[in-house]
Amino acid sequence: MSELDRRRPRPLLSADVEALAAAAEAGEPFARIELAHATAAALVDAGRGDGGPETSRLVGLAETVGLDTLSELWRDAPADSLPGALWALYLLRSWTERQGEAVARMYRAGRSLAPVDEVVAGVADHADPAAVRALADAVLTGAYRGDFDVALERAAAFFRVIAVGRRELAGAGAGTAEGDNADLDLADRNERCADALHRAAAAWRAGTLR
């Protein structure tokens, strides 16, 4: 075994992630932050190693261990950190799986109002539920096997289009004022997520993302 192989983090299995999440829940705030960064780095190293099959396991990690488990690991991390960015990508994938029709509707409403972001996101022209799910899968796969910063920029662009679409639908709809305000709040959250992912992509390119 080479020195590089000995130093490379062992791919994290589902049981490892669940145990680490339990440790994070029981730990002090500083320890949870350090654990969040360490596990995110280990997952990215595992996915970007030589084992292609490991990537598919990592892409489906939220389904294996549950979003709540990943939340326990990464919820305290800054949104523009490595664990914060990974959390956003897993959340995006789960969101498109569970609410694909609603996500596709918001994306279609916003795509013409954010043409540059639409191109960067790269959702198929029909932008149906299957297309937005394919985008989320491609982004998370790209984070592990492709250019990490490009994957983050695609996700950021997607969230920007969604934010614009939410606002467009809220303005054009006939919902209650309370419901419209909630949609606008969610649009702001989508935009903040996009900004954080954009900063994370820039940090990755600079070699400072952790």
Stockholm file with secondary structure:
# STOCKHOLM 1.0

chainA/1-210         MSELDRRRPRPLLSADVEALAAAAEAGEPFARIELAHATAAALVDAGRGDGGPETSRLVGLAETVGLDTLSELWRDAPADSLPGALWALYLLRSWTERQGEAVARMYRAGRSLAPVDEVVAGVADHADPAAVRALADAVLTGAYRGDFDVALERAAAFFRVIAVGRRELAGAGAGTAEGDNADLDLADRNERCADALHRAAAAWRAGTLR
#=GR chainA/1-210 SS CCHHHHHSCCCCCHHHHHHHHHHHHHSCHHHHHHHHHHHHHHHHHHHTSSCHHHHHHHHTHHHHHCHHHHHHHHTTSCTTSHHHHHHHHHHHHHHHHHSHHHHHHHHHHHHTTCHHHHHHHTCCTTCCHHHHHHHHHHHHHHHHHSCHHHHHHHHHHHHHHHHHHHHHHHHHSCCCHHHHHHHHHHHHHHHHHHHHHHHHHHHHHHTCCC
#=GC SS_cons         CCHHHHHSCCCCCHHHHHHHHHHHHHSCHHHHHHHHHHHHHHHHHHHTSSCHHHHHHHHTHHHHHCHHHHHHHHTTSCTTSHHHHHHHHHHHHHHHHHSHHHHHHHHHHHHTTCHHHHHHHTCCTTCCHHHHHHHHHHHHHHHHHSCHHHHHHHHHHHHHHHHHHHHHHHHHSCCCHHHHHHHHHHHHHHHHHHHHHHHHHHHHHHTCCC
//
